[in-house]
Amino acid sequence: MTDAAPEAPLELLPGAAVAALDADTDEAVIAALAARLLELGHVRDGFQAAVLARERAHPTGLPTALPVAIPHTDPEHVNRPGLAIATLPRPVPFGQMGAGAGAQVEVRLVVMLVLDSAHAQLEALARLLAHIQNEDAVRELLAAADDEDLVRRATSWLDGPAA
């Protein structure tokens, strides 16, 4: 018998998909997603400030074929675990994960982790990295016409094979 916890599903939170989010900065993207999550009751009041602070200290932009950012913060700010997702009509600069100060990537897709345990965050990051490598699937997400279409496409993407 094993003590390993079951793999947490990667699933969108209800109402947490925003197609064509119009923003000029990473702060504006994070603020818009965090405000929606707070309004829906998925996160606590300090969530937005905590995500912004973490993004400054540990950037989450990934220089994949189609750059993606995966902002997140500590579990104590979460009421309901899951993911939020936004497509951006034009690239927005995010700090590059693991690079030196000032390094940026021009992001068109943001997947915000809203998870209630540190272990779940590490697991979700690893699984998301595999999904993000599928350039065709990411292009499909970016083509979503509206929030409902993005929910449909993202659910299929997250439920499908990683790469």
Buried (B, 14 or more C-beta within 10 A) or exposed (E): EEEEEEEBEBBBBEBBBBBBBEBEEBBEBBBBBBEBBBEBEBBBEBBBBBBBEBBEEEBBBBBBEBBBBBBBBBBEBBBBBBBBBBBBEEEBBBBBBEEEEEEBBBBBBBBBBBBBBEEBBEBBBEBBBEBBBBEEBBEBBBEBEEBEBBBEBBBEBBEEEBE
